[in-house]
Amino acid sequence: MLENNLLRHTARAAVAAGFATMLTAAPLSAETLKLAHFVSPAHTVNTAVVEPLANGVAEDTNGELTIQTYPGGELGAGPMEQYVRAMQGVADITWGLQGYTSSQFSKTMVVEMPGAIPEGMTGYDLLWNAFDEHLADEYPGTKPLALYVSEPNIIIMKGRHVRTPADLKGLKIRVSGTIAGSVVEALGATPVQMPAGEIYNALQTGLIDGLITGASAVSDFKLDEVADSYTLGAPLGHISFYLVMNQARYDGLSDEFKEAIDAHSGRELSKSGEEGWNARAVETIQALRDAGNNTVVDLNPEEVEAFAELTLPVTEKLIAEMGAEDVLAAMRGQ
């Protein structure tokens, strides 16, 4: 009798222990990915790229796979080190600009060149069209989740108005990478490369006279507080962006989690990013016009052509020097 009671007690204990193990084991299947970027939580990247990815993944996995965002350089200051942070696993996912380390992404940056994106095509389509054959080797150790470009670059100045290339001659103009730097040199100005977070102080203190970037940056970095003149319409190219995930981290996920990541990344997430930047730019330009204390210069066709005569040959020259005719053709689906 005692033995039977002992056996029943042991069996009940085993069942209880097994049930407890099941209860504690379930949450262990849940995972959190760390996503790092260097801009503020109010930046366009959050609504256009981070949130669509994070929300989609969480919904598909019933909240078992979550993405936690670390903005403002919380996982390491220095925008130029973003790609390395993903490679080394400091963060599982990072967002950044190819132009900050231009030499690594030379073929990718073809998309930034003036005139590279034909009318009716998008930057993200160009990048994904050429990715497998031409660009994949520029992203070692990572899985790109989004590749896209900004709205067209504009000229942003403090205390000067630009209508012709001559208006830029001899000035110091901030750029994000080597492509824009070559464009600025062709216009007779001196390029100064620096991360976007440093522009405000540089323009305020006179370290630079102006900059070339997308209009969305005016809102995202509050440049309207220190700039007062904006020139639209010149063919100055675009800025490219990436969102990449550590390849080993991705490979270690369950099939279900991988499917969720795949379903909410790639071309569709890139489309969301590019459309988000374009929408932000439209809003920003309208706000600049409405403010009443800015000069917004809309170049006429003849003025646009004067810039094009200097900037479009930069693209032809760089493509020839790189031997990248096949890259551009693949981007355009030719």
VODREN-592860 format. One record per residue (C-alpha): residue in three letters; chain; x, y, z. Coordinates in steps of 0.001 Angstrom, whole numbers, padded with zeros to 6 digits. Each point is the difference from the previous one (the first is absolute). Layout:
   r c      c1      c2      c3
 ALA A       X       Y       Z
...
This chain:
   r c      c1      c2      c3
 MET A  000000  000000  000000
 LEU A  002756  002371  000980
 GLU A  001854 -000948 -003150
 ASN A -003087  000661 -002156
 ASN A -000531  003383  001615
 LEU A  003610  000833 -000571
 LEU A -000266 -000988 -003653
 ARG A -003140  002103 -000454
 HIS A  001655  002970  001685
 THR A  003069 -000394 -002163
 ALA A -002130 -000210 -003134
 ARG A -001984  003111  000940
 ALA A  003234  001824  000748
 ALA A  001430 -001035 -003353
 VAL A -003104  001185 -001839
 ALA A  000023  003300  001912
 ALA A  003692  000472 -000714
 GLY A -000531 -000738 -003683
 PHE A -002864  002476 -000186
 ALA A  002075  002642  001743
 THR A  002812 -000667 -002457
 MET A -002426  000502 -002896
 LEU A -001183  003283  001470
 THR A  003514  001314  000453
 ALA A  001254 -001394 -003308
 ALA A -002579  001777 -002157
 PRO A  001412  003506  000468
 LEU A  003496 -001291 -000742
 SER A -001024 -000301 -003668
 ALA A -000576  003744 -000106
 GLU A  002843  002161 -001248
 THR A  000826  003691 -000147
 LEU A  002114  001575 -002713
 LYS A  001943  003192  000687
 LEU A -000325  002668 -002704
 ALA A  002380  002965  000225
 HIS A  000156  003325 -001792
 PHE A  001603  003347  000742
 VAL A -002887  002428 -000534
 SER A -002817  001118  002278
 PRO A -003228 -001928  000657
 ALA A -001789  002709 -001999
 HIS A  002044 -000620 -003165
 THR A -001770 -001250 -003139
 VAL A  001811 -003344  000209
 ASN A -002183 -001021  002935
 THR A -003385  000408 -001690
 ALA A  001122 -000972 -003507
 VAL A  002260 -002991  000727
 VAL A  000329 -001068  003643
 GLU A -003678 -000107  000921
 PRO A -001218 -001876 -003111
 LEU A  002645 -002658  000598
 ALA A -000472 -000282  003758
 ASN A -003809  000053 -000098
 GLY A -000202 -002482 -002851
 VAL A  002393 -002464  001612
 ALA A -001746  000198  003370
 GLU A -003410 -000557 -001577
 ASP A  001130 -002991 -002080
 THR A  001587 -001710  003006
 ASN A -002693  000860  002557
 GLY A  002502  002154  001816
 GLU A  002609 -002727  000404
 LEU A  002539  001825 -002177
 THR A  000369  003652  000932
 ILE A  002321  002751 -001143
 GLN A  001234  002482  002586
 THR A  001319  003270 -001373
 TYR A  003021  001840  001383
 PRO A -000031  003492 -001553
 GLY A  002451  002859  000312
 GLY A  003125 -002160  000086
 GLU A -000982 -001817  003205
 LEU A  001940 -003092 -001070
 GLY A  002991  002041 -001102
 ALA A  000562  003516 -001237
 GLY A  001404  000595 -003448
 PRO A -002209 -000266 -003106
 MET A  002896 -001272 -002103
 GLU A  000264 -003156  002128
 GLN A -003589 -001127 -000499
 TYR A  000767 -002768 -002478
 VAL A  002813 -001382  002139
 ARG A -002344 -000158  002992
 ALA A -002280 -002328 -001928
 MET A  002911 -002147 -001197
 GLN A  001415 -000343  003497
 GLY A -003371 -000634  001623
 VAL A  000076  003087  002215
 ALA A -003489  000442 -001415
 ASP A -001989 -002595 -001912
 ILE A -001273  002580 -002486
 THR A  001409  003419 -000904
 TRP A -001028  002880 -002236
 GLY A  002418  002334 -001723
 LEU A  001280  001704 -003138
 GLN A  002265 -001685 -002523
 GLY A  001568  003375 -000722
 TYR A  001576  000208  003439
 THR A  002310 -002858 -001028
 SER A -000107  000594 -003733
 SER A  002932 -002233 -000924
 GLN A -001790 -003098  001290
 PHE A -003140  000684 -002023
 SER A  001412  001360 -003253
 LYS A -002362 -001961 -002263
 THR A -003034  000652  002191
 MET A  000694  003710 -000170
 VAL A -000493  000056 -003754
 VAL A -003647  000573  000915
 GLU A  000963  003310  001657
 MET A  001413  001509 -003199
 PRO A -001847  002828 -001784
 GLY A -002280 -001430 -002668
 ALA A  000568 -003623  001029
 ILE A -003671 -000591  000836
 PRO A -002097  000307 -003178
 GLU A -003343  001740  000146
 GLY A -002686 -002468  000993
 MET A  002361 -002261  001967
 THR A  000792 -000075  003697
 GLY A  003319 -000137  001800
 TYR A -000945 -003092  001972
 ASP A -000877 -001868 -003203
 LEU A  003372  000908 -001501
 LEU A  001812 -001293  003069
 TRP A -001891 -003290  000248
 ASN A  000129 -000546 -003774
 ALA A  003792 -000072  000181
 PHE A  000444 -001487  003453
 ASP A  000526 -003717 -000623
 GLU A  002360  000371 -002938
 HIS A  001930  003160  000841
 LEU A -000541  001346  003519
 ALA A -000210 -002965  002377
 ASP A  003761 -000173  000542
 GLU A -000049  003529  001437
 TYR A -002058 -001230  002979
 PRO A  002163 -002727  001589
 GLY A -001193 -001610  003214
 THR A -003462  001542 -000203
 LYS A -003391 -000504 -001556
 PRO A -001346  003261 -001464
 LEU A -003569  000582  001103
 ALA A -000508  003304 -001816
 LEU A  001903  001907 -002693
 TYR A -001447  003262 -001278
 VAL A  000739  003645 -000789
 SER A -001105  003396  001187
 GLU A -001972  002572 -001889
 PRO A  002065  002066 -002507
 ASN A  002727  002092  001587
 ILE A -000451  003740  000328
 ILE A  002353  002861  000875
 ILE A -000401  001400  003507
 MET A  001758  003248  000879
 LYS A  000399  002547  002767
 GLY A  000051  003661 -001054
 ARG A  000448 -000744 -003723
 HIS A -002346 -000750 -002887
 VAL A  001021 -002422 -002743
 ARG A -001402  000231 -003531
 THR A  003089 -000859 -002028
 PRO A  003094 -002170  000457
 ALA A  002019  003196  000262
 ASP A -001835  000801  003243
 LEU A  001747 -002983  001583
 LYS A  003493  000692 -001229
 GLY A  002576 -000152  002781
 LEU A -002511 -000831  002742
 LYS A  000231 -002833  002527
 ILE A -002883 -002406 -000549
 ARG A -000740 -002970  002238
 VAL A -000553 -003366 -001696
 SER A -000832 -003475  001300
 GLY A  002365 -001969 -002238
 THR A  002413 -000045 -002903
 ILE A -002636  000118 -002755
 ALA A -001469  003257  001268
 GLY A  003562  001183  000586
 SER A  000828 -000465 -003679
 VAL A -003161  001879 -000946
 VAL A  000896  002902  002282
 GLU A  003500  000179 -001446
 ALA A -001455  000138 -003521
 LEU A -002053  003000  001121
 GLY A  003139  001813  001129
 ALA A -000519 -000406  003749
 THR A  001980 -001844  002668
 PRO A -001663 -003145  001419
 VAL A  000085 -000558  003748
 GLN A -001074 -003485  001086
 MET A -001595 -000366  003421
 PRO A -002856 -001946  001631
 ALA A -003435  001598 -000051
 GLY A  000007  000544  003747
 GLU A  002864  002477 -000323
 ILE A -001607  002185 -002692
 TYR A -001967  002275  002322
 ASN A  003025  001261  001923
 ALA A  002194  000127 -003090
 LEU A -002490  002211 -001836
 GLN A -000688  002114  003063
 THR A  003690  000700  000642
 GLY A  000997  000503 -003635
 LEU A  002118 -003140 -000252
 ILE A -002033 -000651 -003139
 ASP A -001873  002439 -002235
 GLY A -002704 -002455 -000950
 LEU A -000717 -003591 -000860
 ILE A -001466 -002387 -002513
 THR A -002497 -002520  001346
 GLY A -003661 -000935 -000189
 ALA A -002634  002445  001224
 SER A -001199 -002461  002643
 ALA A  003231  000612  001907
 VAL A -001134  003576  000644
 SER A -002817 -001291  002201
 ASP A  001823 -002993  001410
 PHE A  002986  002063  001179
 LYS A -001707  003385  000526
 LEU A  002190  001670 -002608
 ASP A -002616  002684 -000619
 GLU A  001176  001558  003267
 VAL A  003387  000795 -001543
 ALA A -000628 -000003 -003774
 ASP A -002124  002452 -001959
 SER A  000318 -000755 -003725
 TYR A -000909 -003151 -001919
 THR A  000595 -000667 -003694
 LEU A -002142 -002650 -001690
 GLY A  000224 -001727 -003356
 ALA A  003710 -000379 -000728
 PRO A  001049 -003568 -000939
 LEU A  002124 -000786  003041
 GLY A -000766 -003670  000536
 HIS A -001309 -001744  003104
 ILE A  001219 -001537  003272
 SER A -000150 -003760  000540
 PHE A -000829 -001854  003230
 TYR A  000198 -003530  001353
 LEU A -001626 -002040  002730
 VAL A  002062 -003143  000577
 MET A -000189 -002992  002348
 ASN A  002857 -002087  001322
 GLN A -000022 -003071 -002257
 ALA A  000888 -002485  002749
 ARG A -002772  001386  002212
 TYR A -002492 -000423 -002828
 ASP A  001243 -003524 -000759
 GLY A -000492 -000941  003652
 LEU A -003685  000904  000027
 SER A -002739 -002592 -000286
 ASP A -001591 -000480 -003424
 GLU A -003123  001784  001233
 PHE A  001991  003031  001121
 LYS A  001992  000059 -003241
 GLU A -003234 -000041 -001994
 ALA A -001287  002964  002001
 ILE A  003192  001969 -000633
 ASP A -000087 -000862 -003710
 ALA A -003669  000927 -000329
 HIS A  000564  003510  001327
 SER A  003369  000879 -001528
 GLY A  001570  000176 -003443
 ARG A -001580  001991 -002790
 GLU A -003233  000767  001856
 LEU A  001705  001428  003076
 SER A  002314  001935 -002312
 LYS A -003041  001425 -001769
 SER A -001404  001121  003333
 GLY A  003279  001715  000831
 GLU A  000285  001820 -003291
 GLU A -003626  001081 -000028
 GLY A  000338  001182  003587
 TRP A  002985  002174 -000880
 ASN A -001793  001443 -003037
 ALA A -003125  000805  001999
 ARG A  002055  001654  002722
 ALA A  001772  002091 -002622
 VAL A -003262  001243 -001499
 GLU A -001278  000995  003446
 THR A  003280  001704  000837
 ILE A  000171  002067 -003166
 GLN A -003576  001150  000450
 ALA A  000743  000988  003587
 LEU A  003036  001982 -001158
 ARG A -002145  001862 -002523
 ASP A -002700  000694  002580
 ALA A  002384  001203  002711
 GLY A  000541  003351 -001715
 ASN A  003592  000443  001174
 ASN A  001688 -002228 -002589
 THR A  001022  000367 -003610
 VAL A -001022 -003005 -002084
 VAL A  001602  000161 -003444
 ASP A -001812 -001997 -002677
 LEU A  002406 -000228 -002916
 ASN A -001471  000545 -003456
 PRO A  000866 -002420 -002850
 GLU A  002911  002101 -001224
 GLU A  001469  000212  003501
 VAL A -000425 -003746  000488
 GLU A  001859 -000602 -003249
 ALA A  002905  002149  001163
 PHE A  000461 -002323  002964
 ALA A -000583 -003122 -002102
 GLU A  002799  000970 -002369
 LEU A  002400 -000333  002931
 THR A -001530 -002788  002092
 LEU A -001114 -002590 -002556
 PRO A  003506 -000350 -001475
 VAL A  001157 -000909  003528
 THR A -002139 -003126 -000236
 GLU A  001363 -000918 -003414
 LYS A  003571  000508  001212
 LEU A -000396 -002011  003200
 ILE A -001777 -002879 -001731
 ALA A  002772 -000192 -002583
 GLU A  002762  000150  002616
 MET A -001646 -002745  002035
 GLY A -000854 -002140 -002987
 ALA A -003480 -000120  001466
 GLU A -002028  000161 -003197
 ASP A -001335 -003500  000703
 VAL A -001006  000993  003518
 LEU A -002023  002978 -001213
 ALA A -001575 -002092 -002756
 ALA A -001010 -002691  002499
 MET A -001452  002630  002297
 ARG A -002133  001293 -002833
 GLY A -001071 -003516 -000971
 GLN A  001765  000181 -003354
